[in-house]
Amino acid sequence: VAAWVGAAVAFGLGVGAVMGAEKAEEFFAGYLLEQSLSVDNLFVFVLVFDYFKVPLASQPRVLNYGIWGAMVMRAAMIIAGYEAVTNFKPILLVFAGVLIFSSYKLIAEGEEEEEEDMSENAIVKFCSNLLPVSKDYDGENFFTTENGAKIATPLLLCLCVIELSDVVFAVDSIPAVFGITEDPFIVYSSNIFAIMGLRSLFAFVATMVAELEYLQTAVAAVLGFVGCKMVVEFGGVEIPTEASLAVVVGMLGAGVALSLAKK
């Protein structure tokens, strides 16, 4: 975890040296935002692995492929988002609406405190119906031979569920970073550094997510803030990047601090 955080900090400082302090602030704000949203993403990964009873030794393989797939898909989504923002500025209001709704949804889910049943998850159902899958795992293989025919293993099904889940999460996270900056390089680089830290964060999140009771509320507050910021800036009122960075850090820090204090 420390290595990836250090790499992100070094990259951010490099951005500051080459592109200026404001771009560095945009990168760090985007990176922190992505990392905080990744907590929910990783928590779903934990549930998916548990549901499919993925052997511990096979989980890193799924995570690796999942991360590389996420990098490609997010690049496509960021390019599409940038083109949309460049050619039709009011799309920012749609992004803002997505973020504000996501903020409300996170708070509502926190109040319900119901454990998700993965068997009822739409993505799990879709992938299960789409792929003919063998009953048993075949080591770390995504395909196996059954009755002389190639067939997917549950490991491939698990990977597909994780990839599609990441696409759903990206619908929140990418507009959130566009709320900080419209520079596609900063949006993508902050996404990539956050994603590359996912694997090292996985074990930590699997054990610690239950301890950070108020983190989800903090993430919801951040999404709400960014959504409102986009609406205000669309109306012509500019909010400095350093102020946005301070709010993001303050809200996330408060969520973690309150969670630890309660324990």
Phi and psi in degrees as GROMACS dihedral restraints (atoms count N, CA, C in turn):
[ dihedral_restraints ]
;  ai    aj    ak    al  type     phi  dphi    fc
    3     4     5     6     1   -61.1    20    10
    4     5     6     7     1   -36.9    20    10
    6     7     8     9     1   -64.2    20    10
    7     8     9    10     1   -44.3    20    10
    9    10    11    12     1   -71.2    20    10
   10    11    12    13     1   -36.9    20    10
   12    13    14    15     1   -64.1    20    10
   13    14    15    16     1   -43.0    20    10
   15    16    17    18     1   -61.2    20    10
   16    17    18    19     1   -40.9    20    10
   18    19    20    21     1   -64.1    20    10
   19    20    21    22     1   -40.5    20    10
   21    22    23    24     1   -65.2    20    10
   22    23    24    25     1   -41.7    20    10
   24    25    26    27     1   -63.4    20    10
   25    26    27    28     1   -44.8    20    10
   27    28    29    30     1   -62.0    20    10
   28    29    30    31     1   -41.8    20    10
   30    31    32    33     1   -64.1    20    10
   31    32    33    34     1   -43.4    20    10
   33    34    35    36     1   -61.2    20    10
   34    35    36    37     1   -40.7    20    10
   36    37    38    39     1   -65.7    20    10
   37    38    39    40     1   -37.3    20    10
   39    40    41    42     1   -63.8    20    10
   40    41    42    43     1   -41.2    20    10
   42    43    44    45     1   -60.1    20    10
   43    44    45    46     1   -41.8    20    10
   45    46    47    48     1   -62.9    20    10
   46    47    48    49     1   -40.4    20    10
   48    49    50    51     1   -68.4    20    10
   49    50    51    52     1   -36.7    20    10
   51    52    53    54     1   -90.6    20    10
   52    53    54    55     1   -41.5    20    10
   54    55    56    57     1  -109.6    20    10
   55    56    57    58     1    -8.8    20    10
   57    58    59    60     1   108.0    20    10
   58    59    60    61     1   160.7    20    10
   60    61    62    63     1   -62.9    20    10
   61    62    63    64     1   -36.9    20    10
   63    64    65    66     1   -63.9    20    10
   64    65    66    67     1   -39.6    20    10
   66    67    68    69     1   -66.4    20    10
   67    68    69    70     1   -36.4    20    10
   69    70    71    72     1   -64.1    20    10
   70    71    72    73     1   -42.2    20    10
   72    73    74    75     1   -62.8    20    10
   73    74    75    76     1   -39.8    20    10
   75    76    77    78     1   -63.3    20    10
   76    77    78    79     1   -41.9    20    10
   78    79    80    81     1   -62.2    20    10
   79    80    81    82     1   -48.5    20    10
   81    82    83    84     1   -65.3    20    10
   82    83    84    85     1   -38.7    20    10
   84    85    86    87     1   -64.3    20    10
   85    86    87    88     1   -44.3    20    10
   87    88    89    90     1   -64.6    20    10
   88    89    90    91     1   -40.8    20    10
   90    91    92    93     1   -63.8    20    10
   91    92    93    94     1   -46.9    20    10
   93    94    95    96     1   -62.7    20    10
   94    95    96    97     1   -39.4    20    10
   96    97    98    99     1   -62.6    20    10
   97    98    99   100     1   -46.9    20    10
   99   100   101   102     1   -63.2    20    10
  100   101   102   103     1   -41.9    20    10
  102   103   104   105     1   -63.2    20    10
  103   104   105   106     1   -40.6    20    10
  105   106   107   108     1   -67.1    20    10
  106   107   108   109     1   -39.4    20    10
  108   109   110   111     1   -69.7    20    10
  109   110   111   112     1   -25.7    20    10
  111   112   113   114     1   -66.7    20    10
  112   113   114   115     1   -22.4    20    10
  114   115   116   117     1   -60.8    20    10
  115   116   117   118     1   -46.5    20    10
  117   118   119   120     1   -63.3    20    10
  118   119   120   121     1   -40.9    20    10
  120   121   122   123     1   -58.2    20    10
  121   122   123   124     1   -48.3    20    10
  123   124   125   126     1   -68.1    20    10
  124   125   126   127     1   -33.2    20    10
  126   127   128   129     1   -62.9    20    10
  127   128   129   130     1   -38.1    20    10
  129   130   131   132     1   -65.6    20    10
  130   131   132   133     1   -39.2    20    10
  132   133   134   135     1   -57.6    20    10
  133   134   135   136     1   -42.5    20    10
  135   136   137   138     1   -59.1    20    10
  136   137   138   139     1   -45.6    20    10
  138   139   140   141     1   -63.9    20    10
  139   140   141   142     1   -40.2    20    10
  141   142   143   144     1   -65.1    20    10
  142   143   144   145     1   -46.8    20    10
  144   145   146   147     1   -59.6    20    10
  145   146   147   148     1   -40.4    20    10
  147   148   149   150     1   -67.5    20    10
  148   149   150   151     1   -41.9    20    10
  150   151   152   153     1   -63.6    20    10
  151   152   153   154     1   -43.8    20    10
  153   154   155   156     1   -86.2    20    10
  154   155   156   157     1     0.0    20    10
  156   157   158   159     1    51.3    20    10
  157   158   159   160     1    48.5    20    10
  159   160   161   162     1   -70.3    20    10
  160   161   162   163     1   126.6    20    10
  162   163   164   165     1   -56.8    20    10
  163   164   165   166     1   142.5    20    10
  165   166   167   168     1   -54.8    20    10
  166   167   168   169     1   -39.2    20    10
  168   169   170   171     1   -67.3    20    10
  169   170   171   172     1   -23.3    20    10
  171   172   173   174     1   -91.8    20    10
  172   173   174   175     1   -14.2    20    10
  174   175   176   177     1   -62.7    20    10
  175   176   177   178     1   -41.1    20    10
  177   178   179   180     1   -60.1    20    10
  178   179   180   181     1   -34.8    20    10
  180   181   182   183     1   -64.1    20    10
  181   182   183   184     1   -44.9    20    10
  183   184   185   186     1   -63.8    20    10
  184   185   186   187     1   -43.1    20    10
  186   187   188   189     1   -61.7    20    10
  187   188   189   190     1   -42.8    20    10
  189   190   191   192     1   -61.3    20    10
  190   191   192   193     1   -50.6    20    10
  192   193   194   195     1   -63.7    20    10
  193   194   195   196     1   -38.4    20    10
  195   196   197   198     1   -62.3    20    10
  196   197   198   199     1   -40.8    20    10
  198   199   200   201     1   -67.4    20    10
  199   200   201   202     1   -44.4    20    10
  201   202   203   204     1   -64.2    20    10
  202   203   204   205     1   -40.4    20    10
  204   205   206   207     1   -63.4    20    10
  205   206   207   208     1   -40.4    20    10
  207   208   209   210     1   -63.4    20    10
  208   209   210   211     1   -37.7    20    10
  210   211   212   213     1   -61.7    20    10
  211   212   213   214     1   -42.5    20    10
  213   214   215   216     1   -68.8    20    10
  214   215   216   217     1   -47.6    20    10
  216   217   218   219     1   -65.5    20    10
  217   218   219   220     1   -38.3    20    10
  219   220   221   222     1   -69.7    20    10
  220   221   222   223     1   -33.6    20    10
  222   223   224   225     1   -59.9    20    10
  223   224   225   226     1   -45.2    20    10
  225   226   227   228     1   -63.4    20    10
  226   227   228   229     1   -41.6    20    10
  228   229   230   231     1   -68.8    20    10
  229   230   231   232     1   -36.3    20    10
  231   232   233   234     1   -69.1    20    10
  232   233   234   235     1   -41.2    20    10
  234   235   236   237     1   -61.1    20    10
  235   236   237   238     1   -45.0    20    10
  237   238   239   240     1   -63.3    20    10
  238   239   240   241     1   -41.7    20    10
  240   241   242   243     1   -64.1    20    10
  241   242   243   244     1   -41.3    20    10
  243   244   245   246     1   -64.1    20    10
  244   245   246   247     1   -44.2    20    10
  246   247   248   249     1   -61.9    20    10
  247   248   249   250     1   -40.5    20    10
  249   250   251   252     1   -64.3    20    10
  250   251   252   253     1   -44.8    20    10
  252   253   254   255     1   -66.1    20    10
  253   254   255   256     1   -40.0    20    10
  255   256   257   258     1   -65.7    20    10
  256   257   258   259     1   -40.9    20    10
  258   259   260   261     1   -93.8    20    10
  259   260   261   262     1   -16.0    20    10
  261   262   263   264     1  -150.9    20    10
  262   263   264   265     1    86.0    20    10
  264   265   266   267     1   -54.8    20    10
  265   266   267   268     1   -36.3    20    10
  267   268   269   270     1   -59.3    20    10
  268   269   270   271     1   -13.4    20    10
  270   271   272   273     1   -60.6    20    10
  271   272   273   274     1   -23.4    20    10
  273   274   275   276     1   -61.5    20    10
  274   275   276   277     1   -31.6    20    10
  276   277   278   279     1   -69.4    20    10
  277   278   279   280     1   -33.5    20    10
  279   280   281   282     1   -66.0    20    10
  280   281   282   283     1   -45.7    20    10
  282   283   284   285     1   -57.3    20    10
  283   284   285   286     1   -44.1    20    10
  285   286   287   288     1   -60.9    20    10
  286   287   288   289     1   -42.1    20    10
  288   289   290   291     1   -61.9    20    10
  289   290   291   292     1   -40.7    20    10
  291   292   293   294     1   -60.2    20    10
  292   293   294   295     1   -44.5    20    10
  294   295   296   297     1   -67.5    20    10
  295   296   297   298     1   -42.8    20    10
  297   298   299   300     1   -65.9    20    10
  298   299   300   301     1   -40.2    20    10
  300   301   302   303     1   -65.3    20    10
  301   302   303   304     1   -41.3    20    10
  303   304   305   306     1   -62.8    20    10
  304   305   306   307     1   -37.6    20    10
  306   307   308   309     1   -61.2    20    10
  307   308   309   310     1   -47.8    20    10
  309   310   311   312     1   -61.1    20    10
  310   311   312   313     1   -43.2    20    10
  312   313   314   315     1   -63.6    20    10
  313   314   315   316     1   -41.0    20    10
  315   316   317   318     1   -62.2    20    10
  316   317   318   319     1   -42.8    20    10
  318   319   320   321     1   -65.9    20    10
  319   320   321   322     1   -42.3    20    10
  321   322   323   324     1   -63.9    20    10
  322   323   324   325     1   -40.7    20    10
  324   325   326   327     1   -65.0    20    10
  325   326   327   328     1   -37.4    20    10
  327   328   329   330     1   -64.2    20    10
  328   329   330   331     1   -36.2    20    10
  330   331   332   333     1   -71.8    20    10
  331   332   333   334     1   -33.9    20    10
  333   334   335   336     1   -72.6    20    10
  334   335   336   337     1   -36.4    20    10
  336   337   338   339     1    51.4    20    10
  337   338   339   340     1    42.2    20    10
  339   340   341   342     1   -97.2    20    10
  340   341   342   343     1   139.8    20    10
  342   343   344   345     1   -78.6    20    10
  343   344   345   346     1   132.2    20    10
  345   346   347   348     1   -71.3    20    10
  346   347   348   349     1   134.5    20    10
  348   349   350   351     1   -95.3    20    10
  349   350   351   352     1   105.5    20    10
  351   352   353   354     1   -65.1    20    10
  352   353   354   355     1   -23.8    20    10
  354   355   356   357     1   -66.5    20    10
  355   356   357   358     1   -21.9    20    10
  357   358   359   360     1   -98.7    20    10
  358   359   360   361     1    -0.6    20    10
  360   361   362   363     1   -67.7    20    10
  361   362   363   364     1   131.5    20    10
  363   364   365   366     1   -61.7    20    10
  364   365   366   367     1   -38.4    20    10
  366   367   368   369     1   -67.6    20    10
  367   368   369   370     1   -42.2    20    10
  369   370   371   372     1   -61.5    20    10
  370   371   372   373     1   -44.5    20    10
  372   373   374   375     1   -62.8    20    10
  373   374   375   376     1   -43.8    20    10
  375   376   377   378     1   -61.4    20    10
  376   377   378   379     1   -49.8    20    10
  378   379   380   381     1   -66.1    20    10
  379   380   381   382     1   -37.9    20    10
  381   382   383   384     1   -64.5    20    10
  382   383   384   385     1   -37.2    20    10
  384   385   386   387     1   -76.2    20    10
  385   386   387   388     1   -28.1    20    10
  387   388   389   390     1   -79.2    20    10
  388   389   390   391     1   -38.0    20    10
  390   391   392   393     1  -105.1    20    10
  391   392   393   394     1   126.5    20    10
  393   394   395   396     1   -75.1    20    10
  394   395   396   397     1   122.3    20    10
  396   397   398   399     1  -124.5    20    10
  397   398   399   400     1   141.8    20    10
  399   400   401   402     1   -69.4    20    10
  400   401   402   403     1   159.2    20    10
  402   403   404   405     1   -73.2    20    10
  403   404   405   406     1   -36.6    20    10
  405   406   407   408     1  -113.3    20    10
  406   407   408   409     1   158.7    20    10
  408   409   410   411     1   -74.5    20    10
  409   410   411   412     1   154.5    20    10
  411   412   413   414     1  -125.7    20    10
  412   413   414   415     1    73.6    20    10
  414   415   416   417     1    61.6    20    10
  415   416   417   418     1  -130.0    20    10
  417   418   419   420     1  -102.2    20    10
  418   419   420   421     1    16.6    20    10
  420   421   422   423     1   -79.7    20    10
  421   422   423   424     1   142.9    20    10
  423   424   425   426     1   -85.8    20    10
  424   425   426   427     1   -20.7    20    10
  426   427   428   429     1  -129.5    20    10
  427   428   429   430     1   153.6    20    10
  429   430   431   432     1  -142.2    20    10
  430   431   432   433     1   168.1    20    10
  432   433   434   435     1  -104.1    20    10
  433   434   435   436     1   126.4    20    10
  435   436   437   438     1  -135.2    20    10
  436   437   438   439     1   119.5    20    10
  438   439   440   441     1    56.4    20    10
  439   440   441   442     1    38.9    20    10
  441   442   443   444     1    78.7    20    10
  442   443   444   445     1     3.6    20    10
  444   445   446   447     1  -120.7    20    10
  445   446   447   448     1   145.9    20    10
  447   448   449   450     1   -73.5    20    10
  448   449   450   451     1   133.3    20    10
  450   451   452   453     1  -143.7    20    10
  451   452   453   454     1   148.3    20    10
  453   454   455   456     1   -69.7    20    10
  454   455   456   457     1   149.0    20    10
  456   457   458   459     1   -96.0    20    10
  457   458   459   460     1   166.1    20    10
  459   460   461   462     1   -57.8    20    10
  460   461   462   463     1   -21.8    20    10
  462   463   464   465     1   -65.6    20    10
  463   464   465   466     1   -40.3    20    10
  465   466   467   468     1   -67.8    20    10
  466   467   468   469     1   -39.4    20    10
  468   469   470   471     1   -59.9    20    10
  469   470   471   472     1   -43.4    20    10
  471   472   473   474     1   -61.4    20    10
  472   473   474   475     1   -43.5    20    10
  474   475   476   477     1   -61.5    20    10
  475   476   477   478     1   -43.4    20    10
  477   478   479   480     1   -61.9    20    10
  478   479   480   481     1   -41.5    20    10
  480   481   482   483     1   -62.9    20    10
  481   482   483   484     1   -42.8    20    10
  483   484   485   486     1   -65.5    20    10
  484   485   486   487     1   -42.0    20    10
  486   487   488   489     1   -63.2    20    10
  487   488   489   490     1   -46.1    20    10
  489   490   491   492     1   -67.5    20    10
  490   491   492   493     1   -34.7    20    10
  492   493   494   495     1   -62.4    20    10
  493   494   495   496     1   -39.1    20    10
  495   496   497   498     1   -65.9    20    10
  496   497   498   499     1   -36.5    20    10
  498   499   500   501     1   -61.0    20    10
  499   500   501   502     1   -42.8    20    10
  501   502   503   504     1   -62.2    20    10
  502   503   504   505     1   -42.9    20    10
  504   505   506   507     1   -65.6    20    10
  505   506   507   508     1   -34.7    20    10
  507   508   509   510     1   -65.0    20    10
  508   509   510   511     1   -25.4    20    10
  510   511   512   513     1   -61.0    20    10
  511   512   513   514     1   -30.4    20    10
  513   514   515   516     1   -85.1    20    10
  514   515   516   517     1   -49.1    20    10
  516   517   518   519     1   -71.3    20    10
  517   518   519   520     1   -38.4    20    10
  519   520   521   522     1   -68.1    20    10
  520   521   522   523     1   -47.3    20    10
  522   523   524   525     1   -58.7    20    10
  523   524   525   526     1   -32.4    20    10
  525   526   527   528     1   -61.9    20    10
  526   527   528   529     1   -43.2    20    10
  528   529   530   531     1   -72.3    20    10
  529   530   531   532     1   -33.9    20    10
  531   532   533   534     1   -63.1    20    10
  532   533   534   535     1   -22.5    20    10
  534   535   536   537     1   -72.1    20    10
  535   536   537   538     1   -20.6    20    10
  537   538   539   540     1   -91.0    20    10
  538   539   540   541     1   -43.0    20    10
  540   541   542   543     1  -151.7    20    10
  541   542   543   544     1   149.6    20    10
  543   544   545   546     1  -102.6    20    10
  544   545   546   547     1     6.8    20    10
  546   547   548   549     1   -77.7    20    10
  547   548   549   550     1   113.6    20    10
  549   550   551   552     1   -62.1    20    10
  550   551   552   553     1   -30.9    20    10
  552   553   554   555     1   -64.2    20    10
  553   554   555   556     1   -44.3    20    10
  555   556   557   558     1   -68.5    20    10
  556   557   558   559     1   -41.7    20    10
  558   559   560   561     1   -59.8    20    10
  559   560   561   562     1   -47.5    20    10
  561   562   563   564     1   -71.1    20    10
  562   563   564   565     1   -44.3    20    10
  564   565   566   567     1   -64.5    20    10
  565   566   567   568     1   -38.5    20    10
  567   568   569   570     1   -66.8    20    10
  568   569   570   571     1   -37.2    20    10
  570   571   572   573     1   -63.1    20    10
  571   572   573   574     1   -46.1    20    10
  573   574   575   576     1   -64.6    20    10
  574   575   576   577     1   -45.0    20    10
  576   577   578   579     1   -65.2    20    10
  577   578   579   580     1   -34.9    20    10
  579   580   581   582     1   -67.5    20    10
  580   581   582   583     1   -43.8    20    10
  582   583   584   585     1   -65.5    20    10
  583   584   585   586     1   -41.4    20    10
  585   586   587   588     1   -65.1    20    10
  586   587   588   589     1   -22.5    20    10
  588   589   590   591     1   -86.2    20    10
  589   590   591   592     1    -2.9    20    10
  591   592   593   594     1   -60.8    20    10
  592   593   594   595     1   -44.4    20    10
  594   595   596   597     1   -64.0    20    10
  595   596   597   598     1   -44.3    20    10
  597   598   599   600     1   -68.9    20    10
  598   599   600   601     1   -27.0    20    10
  600   601   602   603     1   -79.3    20    10
  601   602   603   604     1   -18.5    20    10
  603   604   605   606     1   -56.7    20    10
  604   605   606   607     1   -51.2    20    10
  606   607   608   609     1   -62.9    20    10
  607   608   609   610     1   -38.2    20    10
  609   610   611   612     1   -64.1    20    10
  610   611   612   613     1   -46.9    20    10
  612   613   614   615     1   -64.6    20    10
  613   614   615   616     1   -39.5    20    10
  615   616   617   618     1   -58.5    20    10
  616   617   618   619     1   -31.5    20    10
  618   619   620   621     1   -99.8    20    10
  619   620   621   622     1   -25.7    20    10
  621   622   623   624     1  -105.5    20    10
  622   623   624   625     1   -14.9    20    10
  624   625   626   627     1   -59.1    20    10
  625   626   627   628     1   -34.5    20    10
  627   628   629   630     1   -69.3    20    10
  628   629   630   631     1   -23.0    20    10
  630   631   632   633     1   -78.3    20    10
  631   632   633   634     1   -25.0    20    10
  633   634   635   636     1   -95.8    20    10
  634   635   636   637     1    73.0    20    10
  636   637   638   639     1   -61.5    20    10
  637   638   639   640     1   -35.8    20    10
  639   640   641   642     1   -98.7    20    10
  640   641   642   643     1     4.5    20    10
  642   643   644   645     1   -66.6    20    10
  643   644   645   646     1   -40.3    20    10
  645   646   647   648     1   -61.7    20    10
  646   647   648   649     1   -39.4    20    10
  648   649   650   651     1   -64.5    20    10
  649   650   651   652     1   -39.3    20    10
  651   652   653   654     1   -64.6    20    10
  652   653   654   655     1   -43.0    20    10
  654   655   656   657     1   -62.5    20    10
  655   656   657   658     1   -41.4    20    10
  657   658   659   660     1   -60.4    20    10
  658   659   660   661     1   -41.9    20    10
  660   661   662   663     1   -63.8    20    10
  661   662   663   664     1   -40.2    20    10
  663   664   665   666     1   -64.1    20    10
  664   665   666   667     1   -45.8    20    10
  666   667   668   669     1   -60.5    20    10
  667   668   669   670     1   -42.4    20    10
  669   670   671   672     1   -62.3    20    10
  670   671   672   673     1   -42.2    20    10
  672   673   674   675     1   -61.9    20    10
  673   674   675   676     1   -47.4    20    10
  675   676   677   678     1   -64.6    20    10
  676   677   678   679     1   -40.5    20    10
  678   679   680   681     1   -60.6    20    10
  679   680   681   682     1   -46.1    20    10
  681   682   683   684     1   -65.0    20    10
  682   683   684   685     1   -37.4    20    10
  684   685   686   687     1   -60.4    20    10
  685   686   687   688     1   -41.7    20    10
  687   688   689   690     1   -64.2    20    10
  688   689   690   691     1   -40.1    20    10
  690   691   692   693     1   -64.9    20    10
  691   692   693   694     1   -46.5    20    10
  693   694   695   696     1   -63.1    20    10
  694   695   696   697     1   -44.0    20    10
  696   697   698   699     1   -69.2    20    10
  697   698   699   700     1   -32.0    20    10
  699   700   701   702     1   -63.0    20    10
  700   701   702   703     1   -30.3    20    10
  702   703   704   705     1   -80.8    20    10
  703   704   705   706     1    -0.6    20    10
  705   706   707   708     1   103.6    20    10
  706   707   708   709     1     1.1    20    10
  708   709   710   711     1   -96.8    20    10
  709   710   711   712     1   115.5    20    10
  711   712   713   714     1   -87.1    20    10
  712   713   714   715     1   129.2    20    10
  714   715   716   717     1  -105.5    20    10
  715   716   717   718     1   120.3    20    10
  717   718   719   720     1   -57.5    20    10
  718   719   720   721     1   146.1    20    10
  720   721   722   723     1   -61.0    20    10
  721   722   723   724     1   -38.8    20    10
  723   724   725   726     1   -64.1    20    10
  724   725   726   727     1   -31.9    20    10
  726   727   728   729     1   -68.9    20    10
  727   728   729   730     1   -41.8    20    10
  729   730   731   732     1   -62.1    20    10
  730   731   732   733     1   -43.8    20    10
  732   733   734   735     1   -60.8    20    10
  733   734   735   736     1   -43.3    20    10
  735   736   737   738     1   -63.1    20    10
  736   737   738   739     1   -40.4    20    10
  738   739   740   741     1   -66.5    20    10
  739   740   741   742     1   -44.9    20    10
  741   742   743   744     1   -60.6    20    10
  742   743   744   745     1   -49.2    20    10
  744   745   746   747     1   -61.6    20    10
  745   746   747   748     1   -45.0    20    10
  747   748   749   750     1   -62.1    20    10
  748   749   750   751     1   -45.3    20    10
  750   751   752   753     1   -66.3    20    10
  751   752   753   754     1   -46.2    20    10
  753   754   755   756     1   -66.5    20    10
  754   755   756   757     1   -41.7    20    10
  756   757   758   759     1   -61.9    20    10
  757   758   759   760     1   -40.0    20    10
  759   760   761   762     1   -65.1    20    10
  760   761   762   763     1   -39.7    20    10
  762   763   764   765     1   -61.9    20    10
  763   764   765   766     1   -45.0    20    10
  765   766   767   768     1   -67.3    20    10
  766   767   768   769     1   -45.6    20    10
  768   769   770   771     1   -61.9    20    10
  769   770   771   772     1   -44.3    20    10
  771   772   773   774     1   -64.8    20    10
  772   773   774   775     1   -37.8    20    10
  774   775   776   777     1   -63.9    20    10
  775   776   777   778     1   -46.3    20    10
  777   778   779   780     1   -68.5    20    10
  778   779   780   781     1   -36.6    20    10
  780   781   782   783     1   -64.8    20    10
  781   782   783   784     1   -36.3    20    10
  783   784   785   786     1   -68.1    20    10
  784   785   786   787     1   -30.6    20    10
